[in-house]
């Protein structure tokens, strides 16, 4: 018996969000989301409920990687400065928009510059709040490696921010 | 930052920043780190940046999946359940989105090249073509074929095999065979 649509609904925003941030293109993210939800509907019944998040995120990430591979040039999906502004304006709470817009833009740039699997790890942990175990399963990595990689990813983000932004702007 | 973290303790702290921020360090280690942070400006700056990054991530709002995307997926699953197939069932990841104008533009370009190549023959009403004319026309057709091939690879449209090959390329190749 395939999954109920309410189960798909519960995961749709997670899938779409990951795809948008990973690919940087809403149109392609919509295609990925649709595909992942259909696959989830087809195969989700065989997955234990506590492992569904990791399964969905793994399928989503693989679909994003496939898409980028097919499109060949990842550069084509690097958001322009205007799209970053547009992206930022829809992904942050409006009340904090003015005071920290610059920092967020720098953070977005630094995030977009991360390689895999660091980018995925940051997304899964910082935005989607996955546990280390869920991230390890999503990326098919040992738990200890997952922790090390996430640590490296955060370090890379800090380093990129320190290089790109004047010191006084980095301080809260 | 006025200085970079430089001591062994600085590096130990940097390596365990996340645990420190998550408050998952044991009490003794945490107290030692706090003590170090009080006296080390460089580590304080790193910590402040890490905290600010966390705050910025915490402020992020998850992108909302548009309703139409979700509805299409649901429609596809329902159609699949009922034994029907809709466009939405087709795996979008395996169906590259092709800009509609692109195959047309490529086809027009190729046809123009072929037409230009054939001008050599049209302008010469006699059947007596020189070797130079044939060679030139052959080069132009080969160029056109390469373009078609590249276009086919890039767009996934089977211009070469399905349309051009049958309607344009083969007849011209056959005519070459006849004139040679």
Interface residues (C-beta under 8 A of the other chain):
Chain A: X2 X5 X8 X9 X12 X13 X14 X15 X16 X17 X20 X21 X27 X29 X30 X31 X32 X33 X34 X35 X37 X38 X41 X42 X63 X66 X67 X70 X90 X91 X92 X93 X96 X100 X103 X104 X107 X126 X127 X128 X150 X151 X154 X155 X157 X158 X161 X162 X167 X170 X171 X172
Chain B: X1 X14 X15 X17 X18 X45 X46 X48 X49 X50 X51 X52 X53 X54 X55 X56 X57 X59 X60 X61 X62 X63 X64 X65 X66 X69 X70 X72 X73 X74 X76 X77 X80 X81 X88 X89 X91 X92 X93 X96 X97
